[in-house]
Amino acid sequence: MYIAINIAGIVAFLALAYLLSKNRRAIPWRTVTVLLALDFAVAAFLNMVPVGRELVRAAADGVAEFSNIAFVGIGFALPNWVNVPQMNFITSALLPLLMIVPFFDIMTYFGVLPFIIRLIGKALAFVARTPKFESFFAIEMMFLGNNDALAVSRIQIQRMNMTRNLTLAMMSMSCVSASLIGAYSQMMPAEFVLTAIPLNVINALIVTNILFPVEIKPEDDVIYGLDENKEKPPFFSYLSESIIGAGRLVFIITCSVIAFVSLAALINAFLGIFSQSLSLENILGSIMFPFAWLLGLPTDEAFRVAQYMGKKLITNEFVVMLEVKDIVRTFSPHMQAVLTMFVTSFANFGTVGIIIGTFKGLLPDEKVSIISRNVGYMIMSGIMVSLLTAALGGLFNW
């Protein structure tokens, strides 16, 4: 029964995207169909095929080992923070970013990451017949995250029309940065985190092609150039900037978690004045419950997941991951899968401001106006992608 509901949920999410589409007649159904087939194939391969499961398991072990190596440096500087029975959130999940972020930046500096991104992007464009740059950008986000992906694509963004830039803004709601995988995997089941990442890429293309289809002429389907072609700074100067940037990221995440958790507690205290049963979690759970139920969850699990889903959308993924990290492995396998895959993205209200701010730094105000006027579509895109990823990934985990 729950498998049937899960399948019905996938159909319902796609139907809702269709109903909300800005131009239903222009939806490229061939591309959407191919992407959906690829979606199912990737989800099945990573969850059902022995080779795929082994790859995910090996990748999860690699991520864990990567974090353990980072603890060597943390233990050297802060021994009392590492060699303790219960490491806190900052030590276990965030401080390893001080090594992981520079590692990915070094790979970018020497051209390894750009080469991998181009290779996968070209393959995706060939298979799905998606526009070349949009395919490239989807893969780019999977490794770099939304801000960096937009920044290194500055030349392309400045030459494209405003409607194509809006599709990039919508896609940017659905990514995660590869440098954060280690942090996520310290709190959530790593196998589901790693499965969510490629599904998010494919689903971002599916959802944008349905919600906001854009017809691109063959002469416009080109990649103009990337910021990576500009003159590189000296290596150690580049590395120093990367380390400082990683430190800034740790500080920003820590501050946002403290602020959001505290504000949520403040809201609950205010709501408690009117009724002890009234809370932010219950309100969000009621709103998101139909969507959580369509993921194939029993009623009690659906309401609980709905609370986490709503909290993630108004705060961020770290708040939810931190809340459930000690209990997530006690959930049913299906609940673990759908919850982990839903929260493994940057889709939240705060990301909207970040994306618009990034575009304002790259384009004149008149070109950013179409993005600012379509904030609702950006939010819908992020939610739809997260729901599809959770539904498809959860379909193979019971």
N, C-alpha and C positions, 0 to 999 in steps of 0.2 A: 504493500500500500504506500509506504513512504517513498519507495523508489519511483512509483507512478507520480506522486505529488512533486518529487524533485524534477522529473522530466517535464511535468506540466508547468512548473515554475520557470524553467528555461524558456518554454514557449511563451509564457505570460510576460516575462521580462522583455523578450524580443518584440512581442505584440505591443507592449506599452511604449517601447522606443519608436515603433512604427507610428502609433497614434500621435506621438509628440513630435514627429518629424516635421521639419520646416518645408520640405519639398518631397513628398512621397513619390511623385512621378520620376524624380531624378535618382532614386536609390539604385545603385548598381548591384542588382540582385546576384549577378554571376560572381562578383567579387565577394559579396556577403556570404554566399553559399560555400565558396571555396574556403573562406576564412573559418566558417563554422565547422566544415569538415576537418580542417587543420586543427582547430580547437579541440574537437573530440579526439582526434588522433594523438595529439600531444598529451592530453589528460589521460587517455587510456594507456599510452606508452609509459608514462611516468608512474602510473599507479597500478597497472595490471600486468604489464609485460615484465618478466624477470630481469631482462637486461636494463629496462628503464628504471625499475625499482633499485637495482644495484647502482646505477648511475646516480640516482638521487641520494641513496645511502652513502655512497663514496663522496659526493659533493657535500653532504651534511657533515661527514667526518672531517672533510678538508676544512670546512668553515670552523668547526670546533677546534681543530688543531691550530688554525690560523689565530684564533682568539687566545689559545693557550700560549702561543709564542709571544703574543702581545703582553701577556701577564709577566713575562720575564722582565720587560722594561718597567712595568708597573710595580712589580715586586722589588726591583732594585731601588726605585725612588720612594715607594710607599709600602714597605714590607708589612706593616700592620694592617693594611687594607686588603691584602691578597691572601695571606696565609691564616685565614680565619674560617671557622665552620660555615658561616653564613655571610657571603659577600653581599654588599648592598647593590642597588641598581646602577649607581654611577660607576662603581668598580667593575662589576661583571659585564655590563652592557655598553657603557659609554666610553670609558677610558681606552678600551682597545681600538677605538676609532682614531686615536692619536698615531697608531701604526697603520691601520687599514686604509684610511683616506690617503696618506702620502704614498702608499703602495700603488693604489689605482692611479694617482697622479703621475707617478714615475712611469707606469705603463703607458699613460697618455703621452708623456713627454717624449718617449722613445718610439712612439708610433705603433706600439703593439695593440693597444685598445682601439684606436681609429681603424686599423686594418681589420680587426675582428668585426667591428661594427659595420664597416662597409661590406664585408663579405656576407654577413647574415642579412643585412638590409637588401642587398642585390638579390639574394636567393628568395627572400620574402616577396619582393616586387615581382619577380619572375613567376613564382608559383601562384600568387593570389591576384596578379595583374593590378596591384595597387600602385598609385603614383610613386615614382622613384624616391622623391625626397620624403614623403610621408612615411614610407616604409623604413627609410634610413633613420628618420627621426624617432620612430617607435623603438627601434633597436638601440638607438643612442640613449634614449631615456632609461632603458633597462640597465645600462651601465653607469650613466652619469647623473641621473636624476633630472628633474625638470629645469632648475635654474641653469646648471652647467650645459645641458643640452641646448637650451635656448641661446645661451651666451656664445657657444662655439658655432652656432648656426646663424650668426648675426647677418652675414652677407646675404644668405638665402632669404631670411625673414624680411630684410629691407627691400628685396626685389620682388617678392611675391605680393599678390593682391590681398586686400583686407580679409576677404572671406576665407582664403586658405590659412591665413594667420589665426583666424578664429578656430579652425579645426585643430591647429597646433595647440592653442590654449585649452581646448576641450580634452585633447589627448594628454596634456600635461597634468591633468587631475588624477591620472590613473597609474602613475609610475612609482617606483621606489629607486633609490640609489643603491647600486651594488655594494658600495662601501658600508651601507647600513645592515646588510644581510647578517653579518656577525652579531650585531646588537640584537636584531630581531630573534635570531636563533638561540640566543641566551635565555629568551623568555618564552618563546613559542616553539612547537614542534618544528624542527628544522626542515623535515621532509615536506611539510605543507607550505612553509615559507618559500622554499625553492621551487615548488610546483606552481605557486601563485604567480611568480615573476614572468615566465613566458606566456602564461594565460592572460595576464594583464595586458601584455603587448598586443596579442591578437585581438582581445576583446576591445581594446581602445580603438583599433581600426574598424572593427565591426560596428561599434556604437556610433562613432563619428560618421561613418558612411550611411547609417540609417537616420540619425538625428539631424545631421546637417550635411547632406550630400553636396559635393562641389564638382562640377564638370570642369575638367582640365584639358585644354587643347594639347595635342602632341608636341607642339613647339614650346609649350610652357612646362612640359614634364621633363625638366632638367635639374641638375644640381649645379648651382653656380660656383660655389666655393665655400670654404670653411675658415674660421679664424685660426685653425691649427696650422694654416699655411703661412702665417705671419712669422716674423723673426722670433726665434725662441730666446728667452732670457738665459743667463748663465745657469747651469744646473743647480748649484747649491743655493743660489738666490731663489730659484723656482721651488726647490725643496723646502726652504725656510718659510716661504709664503704658504706652501701646502700645510706645513705643520701648524702654523699660526691659524690657518683656516680651519683645520681639524679641531684645534682648541676652541675656536669660536663656536663651532658646531656643537661641541660637548656642552659649552656654557648655555647656548641658546636652547637646546633640548632640555637641559636641567631646569632652566628658568620657566620654560613653557609648561613642563609637567607640574612644577610647584604651583604656578599661577592657576592652571586649569583645575587641578585637584582642589585647591583652596577655594576657587570661585564656585565650583560645583557644591562643595560643602556649605558655602555661604547661601547659595540658592536653596539647598535642602533645608537649611535652618529657617529661612524665610517661609518656605512652603509649609514647614512643620507648624507654623503659627496657626494655619487654617485647618490642617488635618494631619494627624500622625502618619496616615497612609499615603499622603501626598508627597512625592519626591520627584526629582529630575529623572531618576532611573525609571520610575513607573510611567511617567508621561512619555518619555522616549520609547519605552517598551511598547506602549499602546499604539504609538504612531507606526513603529517599524514592525509590529507583530505580523501583519499579513505577509510581508516580504520574507520574514524569517520562517514563517510556517511553510511558504512555498519552496523553501530550501530542503524540505523533506524531514522536518524535525517534529517530534511529538510536541504537544501543546506546551508542557511545562518547560522543555528545553527551548522551544521557539521563543517564548516570552523572555527567557533569560538571555538568549543570544540577541534578541531585539533590543534589549537594554544596552548591551555592549555595542551593538551597531550604532544606535543613536548617540551614545556617548562618544564613540570614535568620530562621528561626523561633526559634532560640535566642538570637540577638543582636538585630539590627534591619536594616532595609533599607539604611541608610547604610553599614554594614560591607560588605555585598555590593557595593553600587554603587561604593564606593571601590575595592574589589578588582578590579573588572572594567572600570572606566571607560576605561582605555587600550587594552583589547583587544576590547571588546564589538562594535565595528564590523567586526571580522575574523570574527565568528561567521556562520553561515549565517542568511539572513533569518528562517527559522522559529525558529531558536534565539534570535535576538535578540528576536523578538516574545514568545515564551512566557516567557523569563527576565525581560524588562523588565516584562511585565504581572503576573507572579507577585510580584515584589518590590515593585511599586508599591502598597503597603498598609501599614497599621500592625499587621498580623497577626503577632504574636510573643508570647512568654511574658511579656515585660516589660509589654506593654500590658494584660494581665489585671490586674496590680496597680494600674495607673493608673486603669483603669475602676472597679474596686471601690473604690478610694480616693475617686474622684469621687462615686460614689453614696453613700458614707458621709458625705460632706460635704453631701449633699442630703436624705438620708432617715435615720430612726432605725434602729438596728441590727437590730431585728426584721424590718424590711422589706428590708434588704440581705442577710439570711441566705439567701434563696432564690438570690440571685446567687452568693454564696460557695459554696453547695453544688453549683452547676452550672458550675464552672470548666471542666470537661471539654467541656461543650457550647459554651462560649464559644470555646475553642481550636479545636474541630472546625468551628465556624461560620467562623472566620477562615481556616482551611486550605481548607475547601470553596469558599469564595468566591474565594480566590486561584487555586485550581485551575480553577474554571469560567471565570474571567476569562482566564486564560492559554490554556485550551483553545479558547474561543470566539474570542478575538483571534487566536490562532495559526492557526486554521482558514482564515483568509483571507490568510495571509502565508507564501509558500513561495519 
